[in-house]
């Protein structure tokens, strides 16, 4: 089973191949493509990646279908990265 951070990295990798969604994510977070590498180290960034999917079910399902990730794993990652008790990597 992948950790929450691994799922978030998978999401970022998938978004890299989805220019429209990546542009939307960057616009929502105020991050530009050149600062993306540094943003990954920022607290909350990985959680923001997962939340981006969780906020739009069609995007969540497109990610899950493309990567073979179970939606439940994304939910688990979201809970872990957003600090909900009882949900750890």
N, C-alpha and C positions, 0 to 999 in steps of 0.2 A: 504494500500500500504506500502510495506517495505521501510525502509530508505536505503540509499546507504551503510552505515556501516553494516546493517543487511544482505544485499545481499552479501557483502564481507565476512562476517562471514559464511554465507551459502556456499559460494564458498570454503572457507577453510575447512569446515566440509565435504563437498563433496570430496575435494582433499584428505582428510585423508583416505577415503575409496578407493582411486585410487592410489595405491603405485607408479606406473610408472609415472603418471602425477605429483604426489607430489614430487618425486625425481627430475623430470625435473624442476619444479618450484623452488625447493630449490637450485638446481645447478645454475639456471639463476640468482637467487637473492643473492647467496653466503651465504645463511642462512642454518644452520644445524638444525636437528630436536630438539635438546635440547635448542636451542636459539629461537625457534619459538614463544614461549609464550611471551618473551620479545620483539621480533620483531614486534608483533602486535601493540605495543604502539608507535613504531617509525613512524615519519611523512612519509607519502607516502606508507607505507606497504600495507594498505587496497587498495589503488589505484593500487598498483602493482598486487595484487590478481586479481582485475577485469581486468586490462590490459592484464594479462596472458591469460585470456579467450578470450578477444577481439582480440588478435593477432592470434588466430587459430579457425576459424569458426567451424570445427568439434568438438573441445573441448567445445566451447560455446554451441553448440547444444546438446551435450551429457549432459552437466550440466543442461540445460533448461529442457530436457526431463526427466532426473532423479529426478529433484526437483520440476517440475511443475512451473518453473519460466519463465515468458515471456521474450524473447530476448530483447524486448524494455526496460524492467526493468533493465536488465544488462547494456544496453547502457546508460540509465539514471544515473545509479550508477557510471558508468565510467566517464561520463561528470561531475557529482558532485564531485567525488573524485579527478579528475584531475584539478579541479579549473576552469572549463569553466563557464563563467558568465551566470546567468539565470538558472542554474541547481543546485538546492539545495536539501537537504534531505527532 
